[in-house]
């Protein structure tokens, strides 16, 4: 599935934030590594927060 399709499915509620994140290999690896380092669960809530933090750190500088 390409990125635009993932975005549309996420916005439409067809896939969760966690599914959206894990479908993107590069981001999924970074997320999983950070959660392991912080001893946090991999779930929709941490995925949503990680995505927000990632956007703030990398997209709005």
Predicted model as a PDB file, atoms N, CA, C, CB and O in Angstrom, pLDDT in the B-factor column:
MODEL        1                                                                  
ATOM      1  N   UNK A   1       0.853  -1.174   0.000  1.00 82.00           N  
ATOM      2  CA  UNK A   1       0.000   0.000   0.000  1.00 82.00           C  
ATOM      3  C   UNK A   1       0.903   1.243   0.000  1.00 82.00           C  
ATOM      4  CB  UNK A   1      -0.972  -0.005   1.235  1.00 82.00           C  
ATOM      5  O   UNK A   1       1.858   1.314   0.773  1.00 82.00           O  
ATOM      6  N   UNK A   2       0.607   2.200  -0.849  1.00 92.00           N  
ATOM      7  CA  UNK A   2       1.444   3.390  -0.889  1.00 92.00           C  
ATOM      8  C   UNK A   2       1.046   4.370   0.216  1.00 92.00           C  
ATOM      9  CB  UNK A   2       1.345   4.065  -2.263  1.00 92.00           C  
ATOM     10  O   UNK A   2      -0.001   4.230   0.849  1.00 92.00           O  
ATOM     11  N   UNK A   3       1.912   5.366   0.430  1.00 92.00           N  
ATOM     12  CA  UNK A   3       1.734   6.296   1.530  1.00 92.00           C  
ATOM     13  C   UNK A   3       0.403   7.036   1.459  1.00 92.00           C  
ATOM     14  CB  UNK A   3       2.865   7.283   1.550  1.00 92.00           C  
ATOM     15  O   UNK A   3      -0.290   7.151   2.470  1.00 92.00           O  
ATOM     16  N   UNK A   4       0.035   7.539   0.287  1.00 95.00           N  
ATOM     17  CA  UNK A   4      -1.217   8.284   0.146  1.00 95.00           C  
ATOM     18  C   UNK A   4      -2.422   7.429   0.510  1.00 95.00           C  
ATOM     19  CB  UNK A   4      -1.365   8.805  -1.277  1.00 95.00           C  
ATOM     20  O   UNK A   4      -3.364   7.911   1.139  1.00 95.00           O  
ATOM     21  N   UNK A   5      -2.392   6.175   0.118  1.00 97.00           N  
ATOM     22  CA  UNK A   5      -3.482   5.257   0.454  1.00 97.00           C  
ATOM     23  C   UNK A   5      -3.525   5.011   1.961  1.00 97.00           C  
ATOM     24  CB  UNK A   5      -3.322   3.921  -0.302  1.00 97.00           C  
ATOM     25  O   UNK A   5      -4.602   4.950   2.554  1.00 97.00           O  
ATOM     26  N   UNK A   6      -2.352   4.869   2.575  1.00 96.00           N  
ATOM     27  CA  UNK A   6      -2.296   4.697   4.033  1.00 96.00           C  
ATOM     28  C   UNK A   6      -2.890   5.906   4.740  1.00 96.00           C  
ATOM     29  CB  UNK A   6      -0.843   4.474   4.498  1.00 96.00           C  
ATOM     30  O   UNK A   6      -3.660   5.762   5.689  1.00 96.00           O  
ATOM     31  N   UNK A   7      -2.533   7.092   4.277  1.00 95.00           N  
ATOM     32  CA  UNK A   7      -3.052   8.319   4.882  1.00 95.00           C  
ATOM     33  C   UNK A   7      -4.571   8.360   4.778  1.00 95.00           C  
ATOM     34  CB  UNK A   7      -2.437   9.562   4.210  1.00 95.00           C  
ATOM     35  O   UNK A   7      -5.254   8.647   5.761  1.00 95.00           O  
ATOM     36  N   UNK A   8      -5.095   8.077   3.607  1.00 97.00           N  
ATOM     37  CA  UNK A   8      -6.548   8.115   3.406  1.00 97.00           C  
ATOM     38  C   UNK A   8      -7.260   7.087   4.288  1.00 97.00           C  
ATOM     39  CB  UNK A   8      -6.888   7.862   1.928  1.00 97.00           C  
ATOM     40  O   UNK A   8      -8.306   7.384   4.866  1.00 97.00           O  
ATOM     41  N   UNK A   9      -6.704   5.896   4.390  1.00 97.00           N  
ATOM     42  CA  UNK A   9      -7.316   4.856   5.228  1.00 97.00           C  
ATOM     43  C   UNK A   9      -7.265   5.247   6.700  1.00 97.00           C  
ATOM     44  CB  UNK A   9      -6.608   3.504   5.018  1.00 97.00           C  
ATOM     45  O   UNK A   9      -8.201   4.972   7.451  1.00 97.00           O  
ATOM     46  N   UNK A  10      -6.176   5.887   7.112  1.00 96.00           N  
ATOM     47  CA  UNK A  10      -6.053   6.320   8.501  1.00 96.00           C  
ATOM     48  C   UNK A  10      -7.044   7.433   8.801  1.00 96.00           C  
ATOM     49  CB  UNK A  10      -4.623   6.788   8.798  1.00 96.00           C  
ATOM     50  O   UNK A  10      -7.715   7.405   9.833  1.00 96.00           O  
ATOM     51  N   UNK A  11      -7.142   8.402   7.918  1.00 96.00           N  
ATOM     52  CA  UNK A  11      -8.085   9.506   8.104  1.00 96.00           C  
ATOM     53  C   UNK A  11      -9.525   8.993   8.142  1.00 96.00           C  
ATOM     54  CB  UNK A  11      -7.922  10.545   6.980  1.00 96.00           C  
ATOM     55  O   UNK A  11     -10.342   9.478   8.925  1.00 96.00           O  
ATOM     56  N   UNK A  12      -9.826   8.017   7.298  1.00 98.00           N  
ATOM     57  CA  UNK A  12     -11.179   7.463   7.233  1.00 98.00           C  
ATOM     58  C   UNK A  12     -11.482   6.520   8.397  1.00 98.00           C  
ATOM     59  CB  UNK A  12     -11.372   6.729   5.920  1.00 98.00           C  
ATOM     60  O   UNK A  12     -12.618   6.073   8.559  1.00 98.00           O  
ATOM     61  N   UNK A  13     -10.467   6.220   9.206  1.00 97.00           N  
ATOM     62  CA  UNK A  13     -10.675   5.322  10.338  1.00 97.00           C  
ATOM     63  C   UNK A  13     -10.651   3.849   9.964  1.00 97.00           C  
ATOM     64  CB  UNK A  13     -11.975   5.639  10.992  1.00 97.00           C  
ATOM     65  O   UNK A  13     -11.042   2.996  10.761  1.00 97.00           O  
ATOM     66  N   UNK A  14     -10.195   3.549   8.761  1.00 98.00           N  
ATOM     67  CA  UNK A  14     -10.129   2.160   8.311  1.00 98.00           C  
ATOM     68  C   UNK A  14      -8.936   1.426   8.909  1.00 98.00           C  
ATOM     69  CB  UNK A  14     -10.060   2.103   6.794  1.00 98.00           C  
ATOM     70  O   UNK A  14      -8.965   0.205   9.060  1.00 98.00           O  
ATOM     71  N   UNK A  15      -7.880   2.177   9.252  1.00 98.00           N  
ATOM     72  CA  UNK A  15      -6.735   1.601   9.941  1.00 98.00           C  
ATOM     73  C   UNK A  15      -6.380   2.507  11.112  1.00 98.00           C  
ATOM     74  CB  UNK A  15      -5.521   1.422   8.976  1.00 98.00           C  
ATOM     75  O   UNK A  15      -6.580   3.720  11.051  1.00 98.00           O  
ATOM     76  N   UNK A  16      -5.860   1.921  12.158  1.00 98.00           N  
ATOM     77  CA  UNK A  16      -5.487   2.679  13.355  1.00 98.00           C  
ATOM     78  C   UNK A  16      -4.170   3.402  13.135  1.00 98.00           C  
ATOM     79  CB  UNK A  16      -5.386   1.753  14.580  1.00 98.00           C  
ATOM     80  O   UNK A  16      -3.480   3.171  12.142  1.00 98.00           O  
ATOM     81  N   UNK A  17      -3.831   4.274  14.066  1.00 97.00           N  
ATOM     82  CA  UNK A  17      -2.540   4.952  14.003  1.00 97.00           C  
ATOM     83  C   UNK A  17      -1.402   3.941  14.090  1.00 97.00           C  
ATOM     84  CB  UNK A  17      -2.420   5.992  15.131  1.00 97.00           C  
ATOM     85  O   UNK A  17      -0.372   4.100  13.435  1.00 97.00           O  
ATOM     86  N   UNK A  18      -1.589   2.906  14.896  1.00 97.00           N  
ATOM     87  CA  UNK A  18      -0.572   1.864  15.015  1.00 97.00           C  
ATOM     88  C   UNK A  18      -0.391   1.126  13.694  1.00 97.00           C  
ATOM     89  CB  UNK A  18      -0.945   0.875  16.124  1.00 97.00           C  
ATOM     90  O   UNK A  18       0.741   0.897  13.267  1.00 97.00           O  
ATOM     91  N   UNK A  19      -1.475   0.755  13.050  1.00 98.00           N  
ATOM     92  CA  UNK A  19      -1.390   0.080  11.753  1.00 98.00           C  
ATOM     93  C   UNK A  19      -0.741   0.987  10.712  1.00 98.00           C  
ATOM     94  CB  UNK A  19      -2.787  -0.355  11.280  1.00 98.00           C  
ATOM     95  O   UNK A  19       0.073   0.538   9.905  1.00 98.00           O  
ATOM     96  N   UNK A  20      -1.108   2.261  10.738  1.00 97.00           N  
ATOM     97  CA  UNK A  20      -0.524   3.248   9.832  1.00 97.00           C  
ATOM     98  C   UNK A  20       0.984   3.320  10.019  1.00 97.00           C  
ATOM     99  CB  UNK A  20      -1.153   4.629  10.060  1.00 97.00           C  
ATOM    100  O   UNK A  20       1.737   3.311   9.045  1.00 97.00           O  
ATOM    101  N   UNK A  21       1.416   3.390  11.250  1.00 97.00           N  
ATOM    102  CA  UNK A  21       2.834   3.500  11.563  1.00 97.00           C  
ATOM    103  C   UNK A  21       3.592   2.230  11.195  1.00 97.00           C  
ATOM    104  CB  UNK A  21       3.021   3.807  13.037  1.00 97.00           C  
ATOM    105  O   UNK A  21       4.658   2.303  10.583  1.00 97.00           O  
ATOM    106  N   UNK A  22       3.062   1.077  11.557  1.00 97.00           N  
ATOM    107  CA  UNK A  22       3.758  -0.180  11.296  1.00 97.00           C  
ATOM    108  C   UNK A  22       3.828  -0.526   9.812  1.00 97.00           C  
ATOM    109  CB  UNK A  22       3.080  -1.299  12.039  1.00 97.00           C  
ATOM    110  O   UNK A  22       4.681  -1.312   9.400  1.00 97.00           O  
ATOM    111  N   UNK A  23       2.945   0.049   9.014  1.00 97.00           N  
ATOM    112  CA  UNK A  23       2.962  -0.206   7.571  1.00 97.00           C  
ATOM    113  C   UNK A  23       4.110   0.530   6.879  1.00 97.00           C  
ATOM    114  CB  UNK A  23       1.628   0.211   6.947  1.00 97.00           C  
ATOM    115  O   UNK A  23       4.408   0.264   5.714  1.00 97.00           O  
ATOM    116  N   UNK A  24       4.746   1.443   7.585  1.00 96.00           N  
ATOM    117  CA  UNK A  24       5.866   2.211   7.036  1.00 96.00           C  
ATOM    118  C   UNK A  24       7.157   1.693   7.674  1.00 96.00           C  
ATOM    119  CB  UNK A  24       5.683   3.756   7.295  1.00 96.00           C  
ATOM    120  O   UNK A  24       7.496   2.059   8.799  1.00 96.00           O  
ATOM    121  N   UNK A  25       7.861   0.850   6.948  1.00 94.00           N  
ATOM    122  CA  UNK A  25       8.998   0.115   7.503  1.00 94.00           C  
ATOM    123  C   UNK A  25      10.006   0.988   8.246  1.00 94.00           C  
ATOM    124  CB  UNK A  25       9.700  -0.609   6.407  1.00 94.00           C  
ATOM    125  O   UNK A  25      10.396   0.671   9.369  1.00 94.00           O  
ATOM    126  N   UNK A  26      10.423   2.074   7.628  1.00 91.00           N  
ATOM    127  CA  UNK A  26      11.440   2.927   8.247  1.00 91.00           C  
ATOM    128  C   UNK A  26      10.946   3.526   9.564  1.00 91.00           C  
ATOM    129  CB  UNK A  26      11.845   4.045   7.285  1.00 91.00           C  
ATOM    130  O   UNK A  26      11.666   3.525  10.563  1.00 91.00           O  
ATOM    131  N   UNK A  27       9.724   4.034   9.558  1.00 95.00           N  
ATOM    132  CA  UNK A  27       9.159   4.613  10.780  1.00 95.00           C  
ATOM    133  C   UNK A  27       8.857   3.538  11.815  1.00 95.00           C  
ATOM    134  CB  UNK A  27       7.887   5.399  10.458  1.00 95.00           C  
ATOM    135  O   UNK A  27       9.050   3.749  13.012  1.00 95.00           O  
ATOM    136  N   UNK A  28       8.385   2.395  11.354  1.00 97.00           N  
ATOM    137  CA  UNK A  28       8.050   1.302  12.272  1.00 97.00           C  
ATOM    138  C   UNK A  28       9.271   0.888  13.077  1.00 97.00           C  
ATOM    139  CB  UNK A  28       7.491   0.095  11.500  1.00 97.00           C  
ATOM    140  O   UNK A  28       9.179   0.667  14.285  1.00 97.00           O  
ATOM    141  N   UNK A  29      10.403   0.783  12.417  1.00 97.00           N  
ATOM    142  CA  UNK A  29      11.623   0.374  13.116  1.00 97.00           C  
ATOM    143  C   UNK A  29      12.029   1.415  14.158  1.00 97.00           C  
ATOM    144  CB  UNK A  29      12.769   0.155  12.113  1.00 97.00           C  
ATOM    145  O   UNK A  29      12.379   1.059  15.283  1.00 97.00           O  
ATOM    146  N   UNK A  30      11.985   2.683  13.798  1.00 96.00           N  
ATOM    147  CA  UNK A  30      12.347   3.753  14.734  1.00 96.00           C  
ATOM    148  C   UNK A  30      11.394   3.772  15.930  1.00 96.00           C  
ATOM    149  CB  UNK A  30      12.333   5.123  14.021  1.00 96.00           C  
ATOM    150  O   UNK A  30      11.825   3.928  17.073  1.00 96.00           O  
ATOM    151  N   UNK A  31      10.115   3.613  15.662  1.00 98.00           N  
ATOM    152  CA  UNK A  31       9.098   3.586  16.729  1.00 98.00           C  
ATOM    153  C   UNK A  31       9.337   2.406  17.663  1.00 98.00           C  
ATOM    154  CB  UNK A  31       7.673   3.506  16.127  1.00 98.00           C  
ATOM    155  O   UNK A  31       9.353   2.575  18.882  1.00 98.00           O  
ATOM    156  N   UNK A  32       9.519   1.226  17.108  1.00 98.00           N  
ATOM    157  CA  UNK A  32       9.721   0.033  17.924  1.00 98.00           C  
ATOM    158  C   UNK A  32      10.986   0.145  18.770  1.00 98.00           C  
ATOM    159  CB  UNK A  32       9.792  -1.207  17.037  1.00 98.00           C  
ATOM    160  O   UNK A  32      10.992  -0.254  19.934  1.00 98.00           O  
ATOM    161  N   UNK A  33      12.051   0.682  18.192  1.00 98.00           N  
ATOM    162  CA  UNK A  33      13.293   0.858  18.947  1.00 98.00           C  
ATOM    163  C   UNK A  33      13.116   1.848  20.091  1.00 98.00           C  
ATOM    164  CB  UNK A  33      14.412   1.327  18.023  1.00 98.00           C  
ATOM    165  O   UNK A  33      13.614   1.625  21.194  1.00 98.00           O  
ATOM    166  N   UNK A  34      12.410   2.939  19.828  1.00 97.00           N  
ATOM    167  CA  UNK A  34      12.191   3.938  20.876  1.00 97.00           C  
ATOM    168  C   UNK A  34      11.308   3.386  21.990  1.00 97.00           C  
ATOM    169  CB  UNK A  34      11.558   5.202  20.284  1.00 97.00           C  
ATOM    170  O   UNK A  34      11.567   3.641  23.166  1.00 97.00           O  
ATOM    171  N   UNK A  35      10.283   2.643  21.640  1.00 98.00           N  
ATOM    172  CA  UNK A  35       9.410   2.057  22.659  1.00 98.00           C  
ATOM    173  C   UNK A  35      10.183   1.044  23.507  1.00 98.00           C  
ATOM    174  CB  UNK A  35       8.183   1.381  22.000  1.00 98.00           C  
ATOM    175  O   UNK A  35       9.998   0.981  24.723  1.00 98.00           O  
ATOM    176  N   UNK A  36      11.039   0.262  22.875  1.00 98.00           N  
ATOM    177  CA  UNK A  36      11.850  -0.712  23.621  1.00 98.00           C  
ATOM    178  C   UNK A  36      12.803   0.012  24.570  1.00 98.00           C  
ATOM    179  CB  UNK A  36      12.648  -1.622  22.648  1.00 98.00           C  
ATOM    180  O   UNK A  36      12.963  -0.397  25.720  1.00 98.00           O  
ATOM    181  N   UNK A  37      13.432   1.078  24.096  1.00 98.00           N  
ATOM    182  CA  UNK A  37      14.371   1.831  24.922  1.00 98.00           C  
ATOM    183  C   UNK A  37      13.681   2.480  26.116  1.00 98.00           C  
ATOM    184  CB  UNK A  37      15.065   2.892  24.088  1.00 98.00           C  
ATOM    185  O   UNK A  37      14.268   2.607  27.190  1.00 98.00           O  
ATOM    186  N   UNK A  38      12.437   2.887  25.919  1.00 97.00           N  
ATOM    187  CA  UNK A  38      11.668   3.545  26.987  1.00 97.00           C  
ATOM    188  C   UNK A  38      10.842   2.556  27.796  1.00 97.00           C  
ATOM    189  CB  UNK A  38      10.751   4.605  26.396  1.00 97.00           C  
ATOM    190  O   UNK A  38      10.154   2.952  28.737  1.00 97.00           O  
ATOM    191  N   UNK A  39      10.900   1.288  27.446  1.00 98.00           N  
ATOM    192  CA  UNK A  39      10.118   0.237  28.103  1.00 98.00           C  
ATOM    193  C   UNK A  39       8.623   0.560  28.076  1.00 98.00           C  
ATOM    194  CB  UNK A  39      10.589   0.048  29.553  1.00 98.00           C  
ATOM    195  O   UNK A  39       7.916   0.394  29.070  1.00 98.00           O  
ATOM    196  N   UNK A  40       8.164   1.024  26.913  1.00 98.00           N  
ATOM    197  CA  UNK A  40       6.747   1.337  26.727  1.00 98.00           C  
ATOM    198  C   UNK A  40       6.118   0.319  25.790  1.00 98.00           C  
ATOM    199  CB  UNK A  40       6.563   2.770  26.172  1.00 98.00           C  
ATOM    200  O   UNK A  40       6.789  -0.297  24.961  1.00 98.00           O  
ATOM    201  N   UNK A  41       4.814   0.162  25.946  1.00 97.00           N  
ATOM    202  CA  UNK A  41       4.064  -0.760  25.095  1.00 97.00           C  
ATOM    203  C   UNK A  41       3.945  -0.226  23.680  1.00 97.00           C  
ATOM    204  CB  UNK A  41       2.677  -1.012  25.674  1.00 97.00           C  
ATOM    205  O   UNK A  41       3.932   0.982  23.443  1.00 97.00           O  
ATOM    206  N   UNK A  42       3.860  -1.151  22.762  1.00 98.00           N  
ATOM    207  CA  UNK A  42       3.552  -0.815  21.371  1.00 98.00           C  
ATOM    208  C   UNK A  42       2.035  -0.955  21.248  1.00 98.00           C  
ATOM    209  CB  UNK A  42       4.334  -1.756  20.324  1.00 98.00           C  
ATOM    210  O   UNK A  42       1.501  -2.063  21.235  1.00 98.00           O  
ATOM    211  N   UNK A  43       1.360   0.175  21.158  1.00 98.00           N  
ATOM    212  CA  UNK A  43      -0.096   0.171  21.042  1.00 98.00           C  
ATOM    213  C   UNK A  43      -0.540   1.435  20.311  1.00 98.00           C  
ATOM    214  CB  UNK A  43      -0.769   0.076  22.445  1.00 98.00           C  
ATOM    215  O   UNK A  43       0.283   2.278  19.956  1.00 98.00           O  
ATOM    216  N   UNK A  44      -1.819   1.555  20.095  1.00 97.00           N  
ATOM    217  CA  UNK A  44      -2.340   2.683  19.325  1.00 97.00           C  
ATOM    218  C   UNK A  44      -2.049   4.023  19.992  1.00 97.00           C  
ATOM    219  CB  UNK A  44      -3.833   2.527  19.123  1.00 97.00           C  
ATOM    220  O   UNK A  44      -1.745   5.003  19.312  1.00 97.00           O  
ATOM    221  N   UNK A  45      -2.141   4.069  21.312  1.00 98.00           N  
ATOM    222  CA  UNK A  45      -1.917   5.318  22.026  1.00 98.00           C  
ATOM    223  C   UNK A  45      -0.465   5.780  21.907  1.00 98.00           C  
ATOM    224  CB  UNK A  45      -2.296   5.157  23.493  1.00 98.00           C  
ATOM    225  O   UNK A  45      -0.214   6.950  21.620  1.00 98.00           O  
ATOM    226  N   UNK A  46       0.493   4.874  22.124  1.00 98.00           N  
ATOM    227  CA  UNK A  46       1.890   5.280  22.010  1.00 98.00           C  
ATOM    228  C   UNK A  46       2.248   5.566  20.558  1.00 98.00           C  
ATOM    229  CB  UNK A  46       2.814   4.197  22.583  1.00 98.00           C  
ATOM    230  O   UNK A  46       3.096   6.416  20.287  1.00 98.00           O  
ATOM    231  N   UNK A  47       1.616   4.869  19.627  1.00 98.00           N  
ATOM    232  CA  UNK A  47       1.858   5.134  18.198  1.00 98.00           C  
ATOM    233  C   UNK A  47       1.394   6.539  17.842  1.00 98.00           C  
ATOM    234  CB  UNK A  47       1.131   4.089  17.310  1.00 98.00           C  
ATOM    235  O   UNK A  47       2.103   7.271  17.152  1.00 98.00           O  
ATOM    236  N   UNK A  48       0.217   6.917  18.305  1.00 97.00           N  
ATOM    237  CA  UNK A  48      -0.326   8.256  18.024  1.00 97.00           C  
ATOM    238  C   UNK A  48       0.606   9.333  18.587  1.00 97.00           C  
ATOM    239  CB  UNK A  48      -1.754   8.409  18.627  1.00 97.00           C  
ATOM    240  O   UNK A  48       0.913  10.311  17.905  1.00 97.00           O  
ATOM    241  N   UNK A  49       1.050   9.153  19.828  1.00 97.00           N  
ATOM    242  CA  UNK A  49       1.936  10.139  20.451  1.00 97.00           C  
ATOM    243  C   UNK A  49       3.287  10.185  19.742  1.00 97.00           C  
ATOM    244  CB  UNK A  49       2.132   9.818  21.940  1.00 97.00           C  
ATOM    245  O   UNK A  49       3.845  11.261  19.531  1.00 97.00           O  
ATOM    246  N   UNK A  50       3.808   9.023  19.377  1.00 97.00           N  
ATOM    247  CA  UNK A  50       5.091   8.972  18.688  1.00 97.00           C  
ATOM    248  C   UNK A  50       5.005   9.694  17.346  1.00 97.00           C  
ATOM    249  CB  UNK A  50       5.537   7.515  18.485  1.00 97.00           C  
ATOM    250  O   UNK A  50       5.915  10.441  16.985  1.00 97.00           O  
ATOM    251  N   UNK A  51       3.925   9.478  16.610  1.00 95.00           N  
ATOM    252  CA  UNK A  51       3.739  10.150  15.326  1.00 95.00           C  
ATOM    253  C   UNK A  51       3.680  11.665  15.490  1.00 95.00           C  
ATOM    254  CB  UNK A  51       2.467   9.650  14.649  1.00 95.00           C  
ATOM    255  O   UNK A  51       4.278  12.397  14.700  1.00 95.00           O  
ATOM    256  N   UNK A  52       2.975  12.136  16.494  1.00 94.00           N  
ATOM    257  CA  UNK A  52       2.905  13.581  16.749  1.00 94.00           C  
ATOM    258  C   UNK A  52       4.283  14.135  17.075  1.00 94.00           C  
ATOM    259  CB  UNK A  52       1.927  13.884  17.900  1.00 94.00           C  
ATOM    260  O   UNK A  52       4.677  15.178  16.552  1.00 94.00           O  
ATOM    261  N   UNK A  53       5.015  13.442  17.938  1.00 95.00           N  
ATOM    262  CA  UNK A  53       6.365  13.873  18.300  1.00 95.00           C  
ATOM    263  C   UNK A  53       7.287  13.839  17.087  1.00 95.00           C  
ATOM    264  CB  UNK A  53       6.930  12.989  19.420  1.00 95.00           C  
ATOM    265  O   UNK A  53       8.094  14.746  16.890  1.00 95.00           O  
ATOM    266  N   UNK A  54       7.167  12.796  16.281  1.00 93.00           N  
ATOM    267  CA  UNK A  54       7.986  12.667  15.076  1.00 93.00           C  
ATOM    268  C   UNK A  54       7.726  13.833  14.125  1.00 93.00           C  
ATOM    269  CB  UNK A  54       7.703  11.328  14.370  1.00 93.00           C  
ATOM    270  O   UNK A  54       8.668  14.412  13.582  1.00 93.00           O  
ATOM    271  N   UNK A  55       6.477  14.174  13.923  1.00 91.00           N  
ATOM    272  CA  UNK A  55       6.142  15.300  13.052  1.00 91.00           C  
ATOM    273  C   UNK A  55       6.751  16.592  13.589  1.00 91.00           C  
ATOM    274  CB  UNK A  55       4.616  15.446  12.919  1.00 91.00           C  
ATOM    275  O   UNK A  55       7.326  17.376  12.833  1.00 91.00           O  
ATOM    276  N   UNK A  56       6.623  16.807  14.879  1.00 92.00           N  
ATOM    277  CA  UNK A  56       7.169  18.035  15.482  1.00 92.00           C  
ATOM    278  C   UNK A  56       8.687  18.096  15.377  1.00 92.00           C  
ATOM    279  CB  UNK A  56       6.755  18.134  16.948  1.00 92.00           C  
ATOM    280  O   UNK A  56       9.247  19.164  15.133  1.00 92.00           O  
ATOM    281  N   UNK A  57       9.358  16.961  15.558  1.00 90.00           N  
ATOM    282  CA  UNK A  57      10.820  16.926  15.500  1.00 90.00           C  
ATOM    283  C   UNK A  57      11.359  17.031  14.084  1.00 90.00           C  
ATOM    284  CB  UNK A  57      11.326  15.663  16.133  1.00 90.00           C  
ATOM    285  O   UNK A  57      12.419  17.618  13.870  1.00 90.00           O  
ATOM    286  N   UNK A  58      10.646  16.470  13.113  1.00 89.00           N  
ATOM    287  CA  UNK A  58      11.212  16.311  11.791  1.00 89.00           C  
ATOM    288  C   UNK A  58      10.543  17.087  10.665  1.00 89.00           C  
ATOM    289  CB  UNK A  58      11.193  14.914  11.454  1.00 89.00           C  
ATOM    290  O   UNK A  58      11.174  17.339   9.639  1.00 89.00           O  
ATOM    291  N   UNK A  59       9.317  17.460  10.826  1.00 80.00           N  
ATOM    292  CA  UNK A  59       8.608  18.080   9.726  1.00 80.00           C  
ATOM    293  C   UNK A  59       8.404  19.584   9.879  1.00 80.00           C  
ATOM    294  CB  UNK A  59       7.296  17.425   9.566  1.00 80.00           C  
ATOM    295  O   UNK A  59       8.183  20.282   8.890  1.00 80.00           O  
ATOM    296  N   UNK A  60       8.475  20.076  11.082  1.00 74.00           N  
ATOM    297  CA  UNK A  60       8.164  21.490  11.312  1.00 74.00           C  
ATOM    298  C   UNK A  60       9.354  22.287  11.815  1.00 74.00           C  
ATOM    299  CB  UNK A  60       7.037  21.613  12.296  1.00 74.00           C  
ATOM    300  O   UNK A  60       9.197  23.221  12.601  1.00 74.00           O  
ATOM    301  N   UNK A  61      10.538  21.920  11.363  1.00 64.00           N  
ATOM    302  CA  UNK A  61      11.740  22.639  11.810  1.00 64.00           C  
ATOM    303  C   UNK A  61      12.168  23.639  10.772  1.00 64.00           C  
ATOM    304  CB  UNK A  61      12.886  21.667  12.105  1.00 64.00           C  
ATOM    305  O   UNK A  61      13.160  24.342  10.965  1.00 64.00           O  
TER     306      UNK A  61                                                      
ENDMDL                                                                          
END                                                                             
